Amino acid sequence: EYMPFRIAYLLLLLLFSSVTYSQELEFQLSDDMARIIYTSSAIGENYGRLELEGGFLYADDNERPSSDYLLHFGTQVRGESVDAPIIVAVGARLYYGEAAEYDVGGLGIGGDVLFMPESWKGLGIGAFLYVVPSIVAFQDSDGLNEYGITLNWQVTSQALITLGYQDIETDIKNVGTYTIDDGAYLGIGLSF
């Protein structure tokens, strides 16, 4: 029963024990969702930096009989354009969680993009998308999609405030589409 948490604990230990150059902790909150994401830049800056990340989402909609959770562990390469104020990341995430009474998971690919011109004085807009095709989904899941848009404000070099919208859905085998989270959130990112 506690095997997913043991696996998550082991992966988090591996993530935190890596040699890192910079780290970020992001908190996201809404009325029925809380999420925390830890990201560390592991190596490299020449062709984009390699990032390792781990996250936990807890969703509790009062209209549902049970709460949902979703763990993710991923790696991505993030790079900034020299010619344009765009930051792009592409990579993969391994998801595992519980949606109602169903166990869901899979290997997703995707990334995010952030447009933050200097003339906007710290404001930026972004989008993200991760897709788990049915061929690499496991447990009761037949696929998973996570996507959203963000409005960001870089308050200081170490603090970012985000107002975003996200939709996380999974296809449950022989049941249909189940929404884990869908709605607006407020986020705070801290870099150290």
Secondary structure, DSSP 8 states (H G I E B T S, - for coil): --HHHHHHHHHHHHHHHS--SEEEEEEEE-SSEEEEEEEEEEE-SSS-EEEEEEEEEEE--TTSSS-EEEEEEEEEEEEE-SSSSEEEEEEEEEEEEEETTEEEEEEEEEEEEEE--GGGTTEEEEEEEEEE-GGGEEETEEEEEEEEEEEEEEEETTEEEEEEEEEEEEEETTTEEEEEEEEEEEEEEEE-
